[in-house]
Amino acid sequence: MATRVVVVADTHVPKRAKVLPREVLEAIERADVVVHAGDWVDVETLDLLEGLSRKLVGVWGNNDGPALRERLPEVAHEVIDGVRMAVIHETGAATGRERRMDALFRPDPADSSAAQLLVFGHSHIPWDTVTPNGLRLLNPGSPTDRRRQPFRTYLTAVADAGALRDVTLHELS
């Protein structure tokens, strides 16, 4: 059975927006799993997503204080419909990212327990690449703070029998 996934990061509520966009909240309500790659900023957003989500996988980010760090890990590992996923907020500079993340999350591509997917945030820049060792890197951007990007964004995908498909970047006006 396929699993519908929503991926968000860098929500920064209430600093960058007072609330999450309605489109994002509706996508979360339809999803089977919600992944949040950190920088929630307020506990209320975590509480909201926990209440709306069937399953929530989240981590804390550099802008998240003690209350969020008490409830969330720095790195999360989850298997979603056979897709082995890791979630972290920050991966460092874009230059060399694939090599660094291979070393941390997929050092041996023959290892059947190694991550297939790494979700990260921090930059507010959407990202979708595959490392030399086959680790897919996804950053959903931010649904509230586009920074230098043309749009605010989030991702949806489908996990199905060990494969991630239908990865879609949604642009918010």
PEZICOR-V14963 format. One line per field, one symbol per residue. ss: DSSP state (h for helix, s for strand, l for the rest). phi: phi as a letter, one per 30 degrees, with the letter a starting at -180 (. if undefined). psi: psi as a letter, one per 40 degrees, with the letter a starting at -180 (. if undefined). Layout:
BEGIN
ss: ???
phi: ???
psi: ???
END
This chain:
BEGIN
ss: llssssssllllslllsllllhhhhhhhhhllssssllllllhhhhhhhhhhlllssssllllllhhhhhhlslssssssllssssssllllllllhhhhhhhhhlllllllllllssssllllllsssslllllssssllllllllllllsssssssssllssssssssssl
phi: .dcdbcbbahdhdcdcadbdeeedddddddddbccbcjidibddddddddddddbbcbbccdccdeddddcbddbcbacchiddcbbbdccidddieedddeddcbdbddddcddcbbcbbidicebbbbdeciddcbbdibdbbdhcddbdbabbabcahibcbhdbdcccd
psi: hihhhhhiifdfheddidiiiddddddddeidhhhhfifddiddddddddddidhhhiiiadehadddddeiidhihihhfehhiihidheaidheddddddddefdheeheeiidhhhibdeehihgihideehhhhheahedgebeidiiiiiiihhhfeihifhhhhhh.
END
